[in-house]
C-alpha cells in the first residue's frame, strides 16, 4: 500500500515512564503504532484490516495509545471517519540511565523483547513472499548478516553513519518520494556478540 505522507518534521521521543511503556507492551498496540509510523494516518477500520483485528478492538487500543501520548487524532475532512496518527517518527524505550529507574528499565526490556519478536515475524513474512515481489523489489531486498571485528567506538561510529544515511528516507518525514516509492522496512541491530569475552 502506497501513501503520500503529510510533511512533518522528525520527532523522536524517549519513553521512560513505566506506565507508558506498559501501555505499549501489548502486541496489538505495538502493531498499531508500527502501522501508523510506517503508513501514516489510518482509521481504526484500516488498521483492523492491516493487523487482522476488528475496528472496535483497534479503536479501543488506539485510544489507550492516545492516553499514553503515542498517537493522536488525525485530520478528517468529513468528520465521519476518525483517522489516527503517530505522535513520533521514532521511539527509544527506557531511561537513558537504566539504574535511575529499574521499573522503567524492566518495562523497556519487556517491550524490546516484544518488538524483537514482531520484527522477526515481519522479516519471515517478507522472506516468504520475496519470490512473488516484482523483479526490481526482489533485486533491492537484502537479507544479510555480518560478523564484524571493530572497537566499541568504531561500532558507534558505524551505527551513526548508517543512521545518517537512512534518516532522509523515513516514511513519515519524506515528503518528496518518487512516484513508485513504497514502504520498506530496514532493521539495524548492532551489538557485541554474546559469546565474546
Secondary structure, DSSP 8 states (H G I E B T S, - for coil): -----------EEEE--HHHHHHH-SHHHHHHHHHHHHH--EEHHHHHHHHTS-HHHHHHHHHHHHHTTSEEE---SSSSS-EEEES-SEEEES-SSGGG-HHHHHHHHHHHHHHHHHHHHHHHHHHHTGGGS-HHHHHH-----------HHHHHHHHHHHHHHHHTT-TTT--S--TT-------------TT--
